[in-house]
């Protein structure tokens, strides 16, 4: 019985390959974009985790120098003697432009083994100690050839662009004998050991944050990618829903016959579910394959973006990770289940003696339409209420979901209303028939149009967010990178000498002073600033008290960044404690885009009083002649050229990073829109086969087949244009939610929203082109329908 | 007795309350018997046929097929009886459009697990379908489609054939030809036949005629 039932069900797909293709293609596209994004995210996270495992970030507390970048070996010895269980790390950059991070560890004292050594990695402790080798993954190992005078061993578990070796080998290769970069603390420390301030007062303890630091930094980027993946998946599922709905409606007769001939309902439902499961797995497998291609093509840009924005090292090559391809198959099955639940329930509830005639798949019943509209209005209202009242990131996504689903459900009703209005004003019989016929086609095309609406709204929303970010960030860079030259010195003494040297040659010398601090009980950084013309003229503030700069310069107030202000619930006028004996009022709040932690700025004098041990090694220099100053610094002062970076270089680098981000966003935009275009194409093609009974009377009454084809094309363009118009306010609303709700909840800053009418017009044009392309073939087929086929409608032989 | 119907009642919900369609029906059909069920439109002929076939459930009464009470069975058990013991020929043919003629004929027999390729071919030959086996229903005439439906009903070797106006969609000459073939095959397989028809001429070719009037057997 099972075999006979399956063969009957399968025969439907064999006879309707176009529908089968639509279903599998929909599933494959939905899965592809989802798994593509997941693959990119998984690859990036694996790289972060590898880095965290290698470098001890995230898992263990660390001791870092309060100022400068080095710890003396004697300090390490003193700590060990005082009972502190710490492991030394020396690290530095090797290779062209310092592209490879060389990390030297001491596996005997490193807590629990680090990365591949001694822990869960593939390298034994004895092996590591016996062979004074440098370990790296294959790509990095290849680049290390000729750069280090030690044997190179390939170890795939090591993070990309990172090499690990014994600490003495690293010190030799980095020419840093006796110098340590940081100390990693074991989780368990003996009780009663001498306090850090007594043994090593120059060190500061940074607590573990329970995860890869860089992972936290890059969450915003991955969140955006995930949101895009989900939207693309939703668009794909619309296609699947349409294909399954049509297939089930057309098989009502078969279902009735199968049951009448003796197939139990339960068995039938099971077989239908199995059939869909198999199709979902096929579509999912193809999707995972396509997702791999999408991910492989996106990953280099994503890796470059992450490196540029956050300094995160992400492997540029993709690994087939079971987690993402299994999740791809799972999401394909889940999507099919969601799309098919209604259809399966309808089969389960269908009386055996129900009419076998397809129950007008292409015509939604009035009551259903009213229910859909009510649900839509409810969701839109809920979205508005949540946007104004709710808090938290999950709520932010709740707002997005309600807004998008509500708007998609409202689309058929709104389009129906517009078409009814146009129809009532149409003059001429052809026009009246055209608008009436378009209204009749609306339910059949509504899923595809909903997909188009979502894709366009996502495009508008995400593009607006990214473009607003770029615009804001560019302005922000202009403010923050006011100095013409940025200079790094090797020591505080060299820094002091440079300050004296530059005092007469530069318009302003701005030392960059900072320490890690806990502000408002949150990890943050405290900066000391020499308040002068540069700050007063260039820094725009989001909120400020009168005479803000005078007060900060006088040490009577401080500035905080937006992240700290929002997270701590502080604003201008509130007090912030920056030391046990110093609390200052907040005189201004500044935007600080891209920085994940809080920041406070006090006057240089206040900072030096609080942290006399911290001395500046980096400086911003204001000058009218950067070239002359650069020459003086290198030739007269003896600074290495690579210690000087000019403003233009940094800006160009930062903007280049954004261009890479745009490449990723643009690629995802194109993919999502393509999926929506495909949904429209398949819907039109499917409907074309069902259109003859509606078109034959018009043909018989005098409309030529060519004219009918042209009208079909025009119908698609009209519907796409109306959908594009409706997508604009939806996309802007989406952008507002992303900028004003999700961004604030996720990252702590709110970006101003800008609109880009030209971009929207171009997008609308793309949508129309997609509609014309989607409708061209079905319309052509219709225009070439043989008269004999049209006559069959009247012969009742169809 | 192959089929024993006793005290069967059935009502449908109308706008102004339940509308009785069958009132206290008693009838019997023996093995190999051929019975015509006649009556005006709305008299309850098709409803009675659906109840006997287990396609619908009676409000009251017994419907025993080979000693088993169909009326008391659940959906799955009734489906099993339909599959194994009953062949149904519909007025609208109800072939599976995506299966070719050969697969359609064999379909119920495969469901019942009694498929015999030789039997399928024999039925196709007897009904003049030997040249049509690889065609799809959409490429057949109405008469040919009904022949396929008859072959499908007989291929599973059921004890009872139920035919609901099987020639209602055919012209007179084709109808006569199809009915003759069906009667011949039913007689040959030894199955019983209950056929709903409006045509006195077709009814006259059955062993017995039962006439329904306002939900009761006259």
Interface residues (C-beta under 8 A of the other chain):
Chain A: X1 X3 X4 X5 X7 X8 X11 X12 X14 X15 X16 X253 X254 X256 X257 X258 X259 X260 X261 X262 X263 X264 X265 X266 X352 X353 X356
Chain B: X50 X53 X55 X56 X75 X76 X79 X80 X81 X82 X83 X84 X86 X88 X90 X92 X94 X95 X96 X97 X98 X99 X103 X107 X108 X110 X111 X112 X113 X136 X152
